[in-house]
Amino acid sequence: MRHFLVMVVFAAFVSVIFGIVGREKPFERFVYGTKIFAEFVGIGLALAWVLYWLPI
Amino acid sequence: MEEIKSSAEKPGAVAWLAGGLAWAVPGAGHFYQGYAARGLLIGGTVFAMYFVGWLLGGHLYGLHNAADTGFLAYVFGFCDLGTGLLYLSSLLANIAVTDHSQLGTSEYGDRFLMVAGLLNYLSMLDAFDIAAGRKK
């Protein structure tokens, strides 16, 4: 659970800066930042699920 | 409407000053140009990420631990250096320089410290571009 929490905190920090730097209008920044956050968490969970089934 | 200059135009001294300020103190480059909210958000995020990295047991890389880490200390040190005076003052004050590898989260902490620096490099370039008139 701690690992997941750390990943969520990391994604939140990164998406704030990406949102500010990546778009020029306030609403676009919010949408872009939210999208980046969702992608970080979603892809992280998907990779964790794939790795769970790998026999390593 | 404010005109956006072409990238071929040479940036002035103000752009270099804004970029330098943004590197030295996270968020200061935007604050200096009148974008207070943006500067506070960037500065707050970079400082918070740095602080969380330190709390997780992360440590800074650079010349001081190049002998133990090897060439990667320079690469990681360059990432850490992105936080500007925060990095330099931490090294001087011996904060976040000890490796806490016994902690399960120390590697996460290292990454947080590095990415805080990389994100500040990104915001430094953003401040530079705004001051050069390339973006708003």
N, CA and C atoms of all chains as a GROMACS GRO file, in nm:
protein
  576
    1MET      N    1   0.083  -0.121   0.000
    1MET     CA    2   0.000   0.000   0.000
    1MET      C    3   0.086   0.125   0.000
    2ARG      N    4   0.200   0.119   0.073
    2ARG     CA    5   0.288   0.235   0.080
    2ARG      C    6   0.346   0.268  -0.058
    3HIS      N    7   0.378   0.161  -0.134
    3HIS     CA    8   0.434   0.181  -0.267
    3HIS      C    9   0.334   0.252  -0.358
    4PHE      N   10   0.209   0.210  -0.347
    4PHE     CA   11   0.103   0.272  -0.429
    4PHE      C   12   0.086   0.419  -0.389
    5LEU      N   13   0.088   0.446  -0.261
    5LEU     CA   14   0.073   0.582  -0.212
    5LEU      C   15   0.187   0.671  -0.262
    6VAL      N   16   0.309   0.617  -0.257
    6VAL     CA   17   0.424   0.693  -0.305
    6VAL      C   18   0.409   0.723  -0.454
    7MET      N   19   0.359   0.624  -0.530
    7MET     CA   20   0.340   0.644  -0.674
    7MET      C   21   0.236   0.753  -0.700
    8VAL      N   22   0.128   0.754  -0.622
    8VAL     CA   23   0.023   0.854  -0.639
    8VAL      C   24   0.076   0.995  -0.606
    9VAL      N   25   0.153   1.004  -0.499
    9VAL     CA   26   0.212   1.134  -0.461
    9VAL      C   27   0.307   1.183  -0.571
   10PHE      N   28   0.391   1.091  -0.621
   10PHE     CA   29   0.484   1.123  -0.729
   10PHE      C   30   0.408   1.173  -0.852
   11ALA      N   31   0.304   1.100  -0.890
   11ALA     CA   32   0.224   1.137  -1.008
   11ALA      C   33   0.160   1.274  -0.989
   12ALA      N   34   0.115   1.302  -0.867
   12ALA     CA   35   0.051   1.432  -0.841
   12ALA      C   36   0.150   1.546  -0.860
   13PHE      N   37   0.270   1.532  -0.805
   13PHE     CA   38   0.372   1.638  -0.818
   13PHE      C   39   0.408   1.660  -0.965
   14VAL      N   40   0.435   1.552  -1.035
   14VAL     CA   41   0.478   1.564  -1.174
   14VAL      C   42   0.367   1.625  -1.261
   15SER      N   43   0.242   1.582  -1.237
   15SER     CA   44   0.134   1.632  -1.322
   15SER      C   45   0.105   1.780  -1.299
   16VAL      N   46   0.132   1.830  -1.178
   16VAL     CA   47   0.114   1.975  -1.154
   16VAL      C   48   0.210   2.054  -1.243
   17ILE      N   49   0.338   2.016  -1.242
   17ILE     CA   50   0.437   2.090  -1.322
   17ILE      C   51   0.411   2.071  -1.472
   18PHE      N   52   0.382   1.948  -1.514
   18PHE     CA   53   0.353   1.924  -1.655
   18PHE      C   54   0.232   2.005  -1.700
   19GLY      N   55   0.131   2.010  -1.614
   19GLY     CA   56   0.011   2.087  -1.648
   19GLY      C   57   0.042   2.234  -1.668
   20ILE      N   58   0.123   2.292  -1.580
   20ILE     CA   59   0.157   2.434  -1.588
   20ILE      C   60   0.240   2.462  -1.713
   21VAL      N   61   0.339   2.376  -1.737
   21VAL     CA   62   0.435   2.402  -1.845
   21VAL      C   63   0.379   2.361  -1.982
   22GLY      N   64   0.295   2.259  -1.983
   22GLY     CA   65   0.251   2.201  -2.111
   22GLY      C   66   0.139   2.272  -2.184
   23ARG      N   67   0.061   2.351  -2.113
   23ARG     CA   68  -0.052   2.420  -2.176
   23ARG      C   69  -0.053   2.568  -2.134
   24GLU      N   70  -0.126   2.651  -2.209
   24GLU     CA   71  -0.121   2.795  -2.181
   24GLU      C   72  -0.246   2.852  -2.115
   25LYS      N   73  -0.361   2.785  -2.129
   25LYS     CA   74  -0.485   2.837  -2.068
   25LYS      C   75  -0.517   2.759  -1.940
   26PRO      N   76  -0.570   2.829  -1.839
   26PRO     CA   77  -0.593   2.763  -1.708
   26PRO      C   78  -0.674   2.634  -1.717
   27PHE      N   79  -0.784   2.633  -1.792
   27PHE     CA   80  -0.866   2.511  -1.798
   27PHE      C   81  -0.792   2.399  -1.869
   28GLU      N   82  -0.721   2.436  -1.978
   28GLU     CA   83  -0.642   2.336  -2.052
   28GLU      C   84  -0.535   2.276  -1.962
   29ARG      N   85  -0.476   2.361  -1.877
   29ARG     CA   86  -0.372   2.314  -1.783
   29ARG      C   87  -0.431   2.211  -1.689
   30PHE      N   88  -0.551   2.242  -1.638
   30PHE     CA   89  -0.616   2.152  -1.542
   30PHE      C   90  -0.645   2.016  -1.609
   31VAL      N   91  -0.700   2.024  -1.730
   31VAL     CA   92  -0.736   1.899  -1.802
   31VAL      C   93  -0.610   1.818  -1.832
   32TYR      N   94  -0.506   1.886  -1.881
   32TYR     CA   95  -0.381   1.817  -1.917
   32TYR      C   96  -0.316   1.755  -1.793
   33GLY      N   97  -0.312   1.831  -1.683
   33GLY     CA   98  -0.253   1.780  -1.559
   33GLY      C   99  -0.329   1.659  -1.507
   34THR      N  100  -0.462   1.666  -1.514
   34THR     CA  101  -0.545   1.552  -1.469
   34THR      C  102  -0.520   1.430  -1.556
   35LYS      N  103  -0.507   1.454  -1.687
   35LYS     CA  104  -0.483   1.344  -1.780
   35LYS      C  105  -0.348   1.277  -1.750
   36ILE      N  106  -0.246   1.359  -1.728
   36ILE     CA  107  -0.112   1.305  -1.697
   36ILE      C  108  -0.118   1.223  -1.568
   37PHE      N  109  -0.189   1.275  -1.468
   37PHE     CA  110  -0.201   1.205  -1.340
   37PHE      C  111  -0.269   1.069  -1.360
   38ALA      N  112  -0.381   1.071  -1.433
   38ALA     CA  113  -0.455   0.946  -1.457
   38ALA      C  114  -0.369   0.846  -1.534
   39GLU      N  115  -0.291   0.896  -1.632
   39GLU     CA  116  -0.205   0.806  -1.709
   39GLU      C  117  -0.096   0.743  -1.622
   40PHE      N  118  -0.034   0.825  -1.538
   40PHE     CA  119   0.069   0.773  -1.447
   40PHE      C  120   0.013   0.660  -1.362
   41VAL      N  121  -0.100   0.688  -1.296
   41VAL     CA  122  -0.157   0.590  -1.203
   41VAL      C  123  -0.210   0.468  -1.279
   42GLY      N  124  -0.280   0.493  -1.389
   42GLY     CA  125  -0.339   0.384  -1.468
   42GLY      C  126  -0.232   0.292  -1.525
   43ILE      N  127  -0.129   0.350  -1.587
   43ILE     CA  128  -0.022   0.268  -1.646
   43ILE      C  129   0.057   0.197  -1.536
   44GLY      N  130   0.076   0.265  -1.424
   44GLY     CA  131   0.146   0.202  -1.310
   44GLY      C  132   0.072   0.079  -1.262
   45LEU      N  133  -0.060   0.091  -1.249
   45LEU     CA  134  -0.141  -0.023  -1.203
   45LEU      C  135  -0.141  -0.135  -1.307
   46ALA      N  136  -0.150  -0.097  -1.435
   46ALA     CA  137  -0.150  -0.198  -1.541
   46ALA      C  138  -0.017  -0.274  -1.543
   47LEU      N  139   0.095  -0.202  -1.529
   47LEU     CA  140   0.226  -0.269  -1.526
   47LEU      C  141   0.240  -0.359  -1.405
   48ALA      N  142   0.188  -0.311  -1.290
   48ALA     CA  143   0.194  -0.392  -1.168
   48ALA      C  144   0.116  -0.522  -1.187
   49TRP      N  145   0.001  -0.512  -1.254
   49TRP     CA  146  -0.083  -0.630  -1.278
   49TRP      C  147  -0.011  -0.728  -1.370
   50VAL      N  148   0.053  -0.677  -1.477
   50VAL     CA  149   0.126  -0.763  -1.571
   50VAL      C  150   0.242  -0.831  -1.497
   51LEU      N  151   0.318  -0.754  -1.418
   51LEU     CA  152   0.433  -0.810  -1.348
   51LEU      C  153   0.390  -0.915  -1.244
   52TYR      N  154   0.270  -0.901  -1.191
   52TYR     CA  155   0.221  -0.996  -1.091
   52TYR      C  156   0.211  -1.137  -1.150
   53TRP      N  157   0.176  -1.147  -1.278
   53TRP     CA  158   0.159  -1.277  -1.341
   53TRP      C  159   0.288  -1.334  -1.399
   54LEU      N  160   0.391  -1.250  -1.409
   54LEU     CA  161   0.518  -1.300  -1.464
   54LEU      C  162   0.591  -1.384  -1.360
   55PRO      N  163   0.639  -1.501  -1.398
   55PRO     CA  164   0.707  -1.590  -1.301
   55PRO      C  165   0.853  -1.547  -1.277
   56ILE      N  166   0.873  -1.432  -1.214
   56ILE     CA  167   1.012  -1.388  -1.185
   56ILE      C  168   1.025  -1.358  -1.035
   57MET      N  169  -0.393   4.172  -2.855
   57MET     CA  170  -0.335   4.043  -2.811
   57MET      C  171  -0.181   4.051  -2.814
   58GLU      N  172  -0.120   3.993  -2.712
   58GLU     CA  173   0.025   3.996  -2.702
   58GLU      C  174   0.087   3.910  -2.811
   59GLU      N  175   0.191   3.965  -2.875
   59GLU     CA  176   0.252   3.892  -2.985
   59GLU      C  177   0.356   3.792  -2.934
   60ILE      N  178   0.357   3.674  -2.993
   60ILE     CA  179   0.457   3.574  -2.955
   60ILE      C  180   0.570   3.580  -3.056
   61LYS      N  181   0.693   3.601  -3.005
   61LYS     CA  182   0.809   3.617  -3.094
   61LYS      C  183   0.850   3.483  -3.155
   62SER      N  184   0.919   3.493  -3.269
   62SER     CA  185   0.968   3.369  -3.330
   62SER      C  186   1.091   3.321  -3.252
   63SER      N  187   1.116   3.189  -3.259
   63SER     CA  188   1.226   3.133  -3.180
   63SER      C  189   1.362   3.174  -3.235
   64ALA      N  190   1.364   3.233  -3.359
   64ALA     CA  191   1.491   3.274  -3.418
   64ALA      C  192   1.545   3.401  -3.352
   65GLU      N  193   1.457   3.480  -3.287
   65GLU     CA  194   1.503   3.603  -3.222
   65GLU      C  195   1.585   3.572  -3.099
   66LYS      N  196   1.690   3.653  -3.078
   66LYS     CA  197   1.778   3.630  -2.963
   66LYS      C  198   1.711   3.673  -2.834
   67PRO      N  199   1.711   3.588  -2.733
   67PRO     CA  200   1.650   3.630  -2.605
   67PRO      C  201   1.735   3.735  -2.535
   68GLY      N  202   1.669   3.828  -2.466
   68GLY     CA  203   1.740   3.936  -2.399
   68GLY      C  204   1.791   3.897  -2.262
   69ALA      N  205   1.851   3.996  -2.193
   69ALA     CA  206   1.909   3.971  -2.061
   69ALA      C  207   1.802   3.932  -1.959
   70VAL      N  208   1.681   3.988  -1.977
   70VAL     CA  209   1.571   3.958  -1.884
   70VAL      C  210   1.539   3.808  -1.886
   71ALA      N  211   1.543   3.750  -2.005
   71ALA     CA  212   1.514   3.607  -2.018
   71ALA      C  213   1.617   3.523  -1.943
   72TRP      N  214   1.744   3.561  -1.956
   72TRP     CA  215   1.850   3.488  -1.886
   72TRP      C  216   1.836   3.506  -1.735
   73LEU      N  217   1.798   3.628  -1.694
   73LEU     CA  218   1.778   3.654  -1.552
   73LEU      C  219   1.662   3.570  -1.497
   74ALA      N  220   1.552   3.568  -1.573
   74ALA     CA  221   1.435   3.489  -1.531
   74ALA      C  222   1.470   3.341  -1.522
   75GLY      N  223   1.545   3.292  -1.621
   75GLY     CA  224   1.588   3.152  -1.620
   75GLY      C  225   1.678   3.122  -1.501
   76GLY      N  226   1.773   3.212  -1.476
   76GLY     CA  227   1.866   3.195  -1.364
   76GLY      C  228   1.794   3.196  -1.231
   77LEU      N  229   1.699   3.289  -1.217
   77LEU     CA  230   1.622   3.298  -1.092
   77LEU      C  231   1.539   3.170  -1.072
   78ALA      N  232   1.479   3.125  -1.183
   78ALA     CA  233   1.395   3.004  -1.175
   78ALA      C  234   1.477   2.883  -1.133
   79TRP      N  235   1.604   2.876  -1.179
   79TRP     CA  236   1.690   2.765  -1.138
   79TRP      C  237   1.727   2.779  -0.989
   80ALA      N  238   1.770   2.902  -0.950
   80ALA     CA  239   1.820   2.922  -0.813
   80ALA      C  240   1.712   2.898  -0.709
   81VAL      N  241   1.596   2.958  -0.729
   81VAL     CA  242   1.485   2.940  -0.634
   81VAL      C  243   1.362   2.895  -0.712
   82PRO      N  244   1.319   2.770  -0.695
   82PRO     CA  245   1.205   2.720  -0.772
   82PRO      C  246   1.083   2.812  -0.766
   83GLY      N  247   1.033   2.851  -0.881
   83GLY     CA  248   0.915   2.937  -0.889
   83GLY      C  249   0.947   3.085  -0.900
   84ALA      N  250   1.072   3.123  -0.866
   84ALA     CA  251   1.108   3.265  -0.864
   84ALA      C  252   1.107   3.328  -1.004
   85GLY      N  253   1.139   3.250  -1.105
   85GLY     CA  254   1.142   3.302  -1.242
   85GLY      C  255   1.004   3.348  -1.288
   86HIS      N  256   0.900   3.274  -1.251
   86HIS     CA  257   0.763   3.311  -1.286
   86HIS      C  258   0.716   3.426  -1.198
   87PHE      N  259   0.752   3.418  -1.070
   87PHE     CA  260   0.714   3.522  -0.974
   87PHE      C  261   0.770   3.656  -1.019
   88TYR      N  262   0.894   3.658  -1.062
   88TYR     CA  263   0.965   3.779  -1.107
   88TYR      C  264   0.895   3.844  -1.227
   89GLN      N  265   0.831   3.761  -1.308
   89GLN     CA  266   0.764   3.814  -1.427
   89GLN      C  267   0.616   3.847  -1.402
   90GLY      N  268   0.575   3.839  -1.277
   90GLY     CA  269   0.438   3.878  -1.242
   90GLY      C  270   0.338   3.764  -1.240
   91TYR      N  271   0.385   3.641  -1.264
   91TYR     CA  272   0.295   3.525  -1.257
   91TYR      C  273   0.307   3.462  -1.119
   92ALA      N  274   0.250   3.535  -1.020
   92ALA     CA  275   0.269   3.495  -0.880
   92ALA      C  276   0.209   3.358  -0.849
   93ALA      N  277   0.086   3.336  -0.894
   93ALA     CA  278   0.019   3.209  -0.863
   93ALA      C  279   0.095   3.092  -0.924
   94ARG      N  280   0.138   3.111  -1.049
   94ARG     CA  281   0.212   3.004  -1.117
   94ARG      C  282   0.345   2.976  -1.046
   95GLY      N  283   0.412   3.086  -1.007
   95GLY     CA  284   0.540   3.073  -0.938
   95GLY      C  285   0.524   3.001  -0.805
   96LEU      N  286   0.419   3.037  -0.731
   96LEU     CA  287   0.396   2.973  -0.601
   96LEU      C  288   0.365   2.824  -0.617
   97LEU      N  289   0.287   2.793  -0.720
   97LEU     CA  290   0.250   2.653  -0.744
   97LEU      C  291   0.373   2.571  -0.783
   98ILE      N  292   0.455   2.627  -0.873
   98ILE     CA  293   0.576   2.556  -0.915
   98ILE      C  294   0.672   2.542  -0.797
   99GLY      N  295   0.697   2.654  -0.728
   99GLY     CA  296   0.788   2.651  -0.614
   99GLY      C  297   0.739   2.556  -0.506
  100GLY      N  298   0.610   2.563  -0.474
  100GLY     CA  299   0.553   2.476  -0.372
  100GLY      C  300   0.567   2.330  -0.408
  101THR      N  301   0.542   2.299  -0.535
  101THR     CA  302   0.550   2.159  -0.580
  101THR      C  303   0.694   2.106  -0.573
  102VAL      N  304   0.788   2.186  -0.622
  102VAL     CA  305   0.928   2.140  -0.622
  102VAL      C  306   0.980   2.126  -0.478
  103PHE      N  307   0.950   2.225  -0.394
  103PHE     CA  308   0.993   2.217  -0.254
  103PHE      C  309   0.929   2.097  -0.185
  104ALA      N  310   0.798   2.076  -0.209
  104ALA     CA  311   0.727   1.964  -0.145
  104ALA      C  312   0.786   1.831  -0.191
  105MET      N  313   0.816   1.820  -0.320
  105MET     CA  314   0.871   1.695  -0.372
  105MET      C  315   1.009   1.668  -0.310
  106TYR      N  316   1.086   1.775  -0.296
  106TYR     CA  317   1.219   1.764  -0.236
  106TYR      C  318   1.205   1.717  -0.090
  107PHE      N  319   1.112   1.778  -0.019
  107PHE     CA  320   1.092   1.747   0.122
  107PHE      C  321   1.043   1.602   0.141
  108VAL      N  322   0.948   1.562   0.057
  108VAL     CA  323   0.897   1.424   0.065
  108VAL      C  324   1.010   1.325   0.033
  109GLY      N  325   1.092   1.358  -0.067
  109GLY     CA  326   1.207   1.273  -0.102
  109GLY      C  327   1.302   1.256   0.015
  110TRP      N  328   1.325   1.364   0.084
  110TRP     CA  329   1.414   1.362   0.202
  110TRP      C  330   1.350   1.277   0.313
  111LEU      N  331   1.219   1.296   0.336
  111LEU     CA  332   1.149   1.218   0.440
  111LEU      C  333   1.149   1.068   0.409
  112LEU      N  334   1.145   1.036   0.280
  112LEU     CA  335   1.144   0.893   0.241
  112LEU      C  336   1.282   0.829   0.258
  113GLY      N  337   1.381   0.911   0.291
  113GLY     CA  338   1.516   0.858   0.314
  113GLY      C  339   1.608   0.875   0.195
  114GLY      N  340   1.569   0.958   0.101
  114GLY     CA  341   1.652   0.981  -0.017
  114GLY      C  342   1.775   1.064   0.017
  115HIS      N  343   1.876   1.053  -0.067
  115HIS     CA  344   1.994   1.136  -0.046
  115HIS      C  345   2.041   1.195  -0.178
  116LEU      N  346   2.119   1.302  -0.167
  116LEU     CA  347   2.166   1.375  -0.285
  116LEU      C  348   2.295   1.313  -0.338
  117TYR      N  349   2.309   1.320  -0.469
  117TYR     CA  350   2.430   1.272  -0.534
  117TYR      C  351   2.514   1.391  -0.579
  118GLY      N  352   2.639   1.364  -0.610
  118GLY     CA  353   2.726   1.471  -0.661
  118GLY      C  354   2.871   1.436  -0.639
  119LEU      N  355   2.953   1.538  -0.637
  119LEU     CA  356   3.097   1.516  -0.624
  119LEU      C  357   3.132   1.447  -0.492
  120HIS      N  358   3.051   1.472  -0.387
  120HIS     CA  359   3.084   1.418  -0.254
  120HIS      C  360   3.072   1.265  -0.247
  121ASN      N  361   2.990   1.204  -0.331
  121ASN     CA  362   2.981   1.057  -0.324
  121ASN      C  363   3.014   0.989  -0.458
  122ALA      N  364   3.093   1.060  -0.540
  122ALA     CA  365   3.132   1.004  -0.670
  122ALA      C  366   3.220   0.880  -0.652
  123ALA      N  367   3.300   0.878  -0.545
  123ALA     CA  368   3.391   0.765  -0.522
  123ALA      C  369   3.312   0.635  -0.496
  124ASP      N  370   3.199   0.646  -0.426
  124ASP     CA  371   3.120   0.525  -0.394
  124ASP      C  372   3.029   0.486  -0.510
  125THR      N  373   2.971   0.585  -0.577
  125THR     CA  374   2.868   0.558  -0.676
  125THR      C  375   2.923   0.545  -0.818
  126GLY      N  376   3.037   0.606  -0.844
  126GLY     CA  377   3.094   0.602  -0.978
  126GLY      C  378   3.035   0.709  -1.068
  127PHE      N  379   3.038   0.684  -1.198
  127PHE     CA  380   2.997   0.784  -1.296
  127PHE      C  381   2.853   0.829  -1.277
  128LEU      N  382   2.767   0.736  -1.231
  128LEU     CA  383   2.625   0.771  -1.213
  128LEU      C  384   2.606   0.885  -1.113
  129ALA      N  385   2.701   0.902  -1.022
  129ALA     CA  386   2.690   1.012  -0.924
  129ALA      C  387   2.685   1.146  -0.996
  130TYR      N  388   2.756   1.157  -1.110
  130TYR     CA  389   2.754   1.283  -1.186
  130TYR      C  390   2.619   1.302  -1.255
  131VAL      N  391   2.568   1.193  -1.311
  131VAL     CA  392   2.437   1.201  -1.381
  131VAL      C  393   2.327   1.234  -1.280
  132PHE      N  394   2.323   1.157  -1.170
  132PHE     CA  395   2.222   1.180  -1.067
  132PHE      C  396   2.243   1.318  -1.002
  133GLY      N  397   2.370   1.354  -0.984
  133GLY     CA  398   2.403   1.485  -0.925
  133GLY      C  399   2.352   1.598  -1.012
  134PHE      N  400   2.362   1.581  -1.144
  134PHE     CA  401   2.310   1.683  -1.236
  134PHE      C  402   2.160   1.698  -1.219
  135CYS      N  403   2.090   1.586  -1.202
  135CYS     CA  404   1.944   1.591  -1.179
  135CYS      C  405   1.916   1.666  -1.048
  136ASP      N  406   1.987   1.628  -0.942
  136ASP     CA  407   1.967   1.692  -0.811
  136ASP      C  408   1.999   1.842  -0.817
  137LEU      N  409   2.099   1.878  -0.895
  137LEU     CA  410   2.143   2.018  -0.905
  137LEU      C  411   2.032   2.109  -0.958
  138GLY      N  412   1.932   2.050  -1.023
  138GLY     CA  413   1.820   2.128  -1.078
  138GLY      C  414   1.744   2.208  -0.974
  139THR      N  415   1.751   2.164  -0.847
  139THR     CA  416   1.678   2.239  -0.743
  139THR      C  417   1.755   2.363  -0.698
  140GLY      N  418   1.867   2.391  -0.761
  140GLY     CA  419   1.939   2.517  -0.741
  140GLY      C  420   1.999   2.534  -0.603
  141LEU      N  421   1.966   2.647  -0.539
  141LEU     CA  422   2.024   2.679  -0.409
  141LEU      C  423   1.982   2.579  -0.302
  142LEU      N  424   1.866   2.517  -0.321
  142LEU     CA  425   1.818   2.416  -0.227
  142LEU      C  426   1.919   2.300  -0.221
  143TYR      N  427   1.968   2.258  -0.337
  143TYR     CA  428   2.066   2.151  -0.346
  143TYR      C  429   2.199   2.194  -0.282
  144LEU      N  430   2.245   2.314  -0.323
  144LEU     CA  431   2.375   2.361  -0.274
  144LEU      C  432   2.373   2.383  -0.123
  145SER      N  433   2.263   2.443  -0.072
  145SER     CA  434   2.256   2.467   0.072
  145SER      C  435   2.243   2.336   0.149
  146SER      N  436   2.173   2.237   0.091
  146SER     CA  437   2.162   2.107   0.158
  146SER      C  438   2.299   2.041   0.171
  147LEU      N  439   2.380   2.052   0.064
  147LEU     CA  440   2.514   1.994   0.070
  147LEU      C  441   2.598   2.064   0.176
  148LEU      N  442   2.588   2.198   0.180
  148LEU     CA  443   2.666   2.275   0.279
  148LEU      C  444   2.622   2.242   0.421
  149ALA      N  445   2.491   2.222   0.440
  149ALA     CA  446   2.438   2.197   0.575
  149ALA      C  447   2.434   2.048   0.609
  150ASN      N  448   2.486   1.965   0.519
  150ASN     CA  449   2.486   1.818   0.539
  150ASN      C  450   2.346   1.760   0.557
  151ILE      N  451   2.250   1.814   0.482
  151ILE     CA  452   2.112   1.763   0.486
  151ILE      C  453   2.093   1.673   0.365
  152ALA      N  454   2.034   1.557   0.386
  152ALA     CA  455   2.004   1.461   0.279
  152ALA      C  456   2.129   1.418   0.202
  153VAL      N  457   2.240   1.402   0.273
  153VAL     CA  458   2.361   1.353   0.206
  153VAL      C  459   2.397   1.210   0.248
  154THR      N  460   2.329   1.162   0.352
  154THR     CA  461   2.359   1.026   0.400
  154THR      C  462   2.269   0.924   0.334
  155ASP      N  463   2.330   0.814   0.290
  155ASP     CA  464   2.255   0.706   0.225
  155ASP      C  465   2.182   0.623   0.332
  156HIS      N  466   2.048   0.619   0.322
  156HIS     CA  467   1.970   0.540   0.419
  156HIS      C  468   1.916   0.415   0.349
  157SER      N  469   2.006   0.335   0.295
  157SER     CA  470   1.961   0.220   0.215
  157SER      C  471   1.891   0.114   0.300
  158GLN      N  472   1.901   0.124   0.435
  158GLN     CA  473   1.830   0.029   0.522
  158GLN      C  474   1.679   0.053   0.518
  159LEU      N  475   1.639   0.174   0.476
  159LEU     CA  476   1.496   0.204   0.466
  159LEU      C  477   1.440   0.151   0.334
  160GLY      N  478   1.322   0.095   0.340
  160GLY     CA  479   1.260   0.039   0.219
  160GLY      C  480   1.223   0.144   0.116
  161THR      N  481   1.211   0.268   0.160
  161THR     CA  482   1.166   0.374   0.068
  161THR      C  483   1.281   0.466   0.024
  162SER      N  484   1.406   0.431   0.059
  162SER     CA  485   1.516   0.524   0.030
  162SER      C  486   1.535   0.546  -0.121
  163GLU      N  487   1.513   0.441  -0.200
  163GLU     CA  488   1.530   0.458  -0.345
  163GLU      C  489   1.421   0.546  -0.403
  164TYR      N  490   1.300   0.533  -0.348
  164TYR     CA  491   1.193   0.625  -0.390
  164TYR      C  492   1.234   0.768  -0.358
  165GLY      N  493   1.290   0.786  -0.239
  165GLY     CA  494   1.335   0.919  -0.197
  165GLY      C  495   1.439   0.976  -0.292
  166ASP      N  496   1.535   0.891  -0.333
  166ASP     CA  497   1.637   0.937  -0.429
  166ASP      C  498   1.571   0.987  -0.557
  167ARG      N  499   1.473   0.910  -0.606
  167ARG     CA  500   1.404   0.948  -0.731
  167ARG      C  501   1.326   1.076  -0.712
  168PHE      N  502   1.262   1.092  -0.599
  168PHE     CA  503   1.186   1.216  -0.572
  168PHE      C  504   1.280   1.336  -0.578
  169LEU      N  505   1.397   1.324  -0.515
  169LEU     CA  506   1.492   1.436  -0.513
  169LEU      C  507   1.540   1.468  -0.654
  170MET      N  508   1.568   1.363  -0.732
  170MET     CA  509   1.615   1.385  -0.869
  170MET      C  510   1.507   1.446  -0.956
  171VAL      N  511   1.387   1.392  -0.947
  171VAL     CA  512   1.279   1.441  -1.033
  171VAL      C  513   1.238   1.583  -0.994
  172ALA      N  514   1.252   1.618  -0.865
  172ALA     CA  515   1.227   1.757  -0.824
  172ALA      C  516   1.322   1.850  -0.901
  173GLY      N  517   1.447   1.809  -0.912
  173GLY     CA  518   1.545   1.888  -0.988
  173GLY      C  519   1.511   1.894  -1.135
  174LEU      N  520   1.473   1.780  -1.193
  174LEU     CA  521   1.440   1.778  -1.337
  174LEU      C  522   1.317   1.863  -1.366
  175LEU      N  523   1.219   1.858  -1.276
  175LEU     CA  524   1.098   1.941  -1.296
  175LEU      C  525   1.132   2.089  -1.285
  176ASN      N  526   1.229   2.121  -1.199
  176ASN     CA  527   1.268   2.262  -1.188
  176ASN      C  528   1.344   2.307  -1.313
  177TYR      N  529   1.422   2.218  -1.374
  177TYR     CA  530   1.486   2.251  -1.503
  177TYR      C  531   1.377   2.286  -1.606
  178LEU      N  532   1.269   2.206  -1.604
  178LEU     CA  533   1.159   2.226  -1.699
  178LEU      C  534   1.093   2.362  -1.675
  179SER      N  535   1.068   2.394  -1.549
  179SER     CA  536   1.004   2.523  -1.519
  179SER      C  537   1.100   2.639  -1.545
  180MET      N  538   1.231   2.612  -1.533
  180MET     CA  539   1.332   2.714  -1.567
  180MET      C  540   1.324   2.748  -1.716
  181LEU      N  541   1.313   2.646  -1.800
  181LEU     CA  542   1.301   2.669  -1.944
  181LEU      C  543   1.170   2.741  -1.977
  182ASP      N  544   1.065   2.709  -1.902
  182ASP     CA  545   0.936   2.774  -1.921
  182ASP      C  546   0.948   2.923  -1.888
  183ALA      N  547   1.012   2.955  -1.775
  183ALA     CA  548   1.030   3.095  -1.735
  183ALA      C  549   1.113   3.169  -1.839
  184PHE      N  550   1.215   3.103  -1.890
  184PHE     CA  551   1.301   3.163  -1.993
  184PHE      C  552   1.220   3.194  -2.119
  185ASP      N  553   1.141   3.098  -2.163
  185ASP     CA  554   1.060   3.116  -2.284
  185ASP      C  555   0.957   3.227  -2.268
  186ILE      N  556   0.898   3.236  -2.150
  186ILE     CA  557   0.800   3.343  -2.125
  186ILE      C  558   0.868   3.479  -2.134
  187ALA      N  559   0.985   3.490  -2.069
  187ALA     CA  560   1.057   3.618  -2.069
  187ALA      C  561   1.108   3.652  -2.209
  188ALA      N  562   1.139   3.551  -2.289
  188ALA     CA  563   1.186   3.575  -2.427
  188ALA      C  564   1.070   3.603  -2.522
  189GLY      N  565   0.947   3.592  -2.472
  189GLY     CA  566   0.829   3.621  -2.554
  189GLY      C  567   0.788   3.508  -2.644
  190ARG      N  568   0.839   3.388  -2.617
  190ARG     CA  569   0.806   3.273  -2.703
  190ARG      C  570   0.676   3.205  -2.662
  191LYS      N  571   0.633   3.227  -2.538
  191LYS     CA  572   0.505   3.172  -2.493
  191LYS      C  573   0.450   3.260  -2.383
  192LYS      N  574   0.324   3.233  -2.346
  192LYS     CA  575   0.259   3.317  -2.245
  192LYS      C  576   0.253   3.248  -2.109
   0.00000   0.00000   0.00000
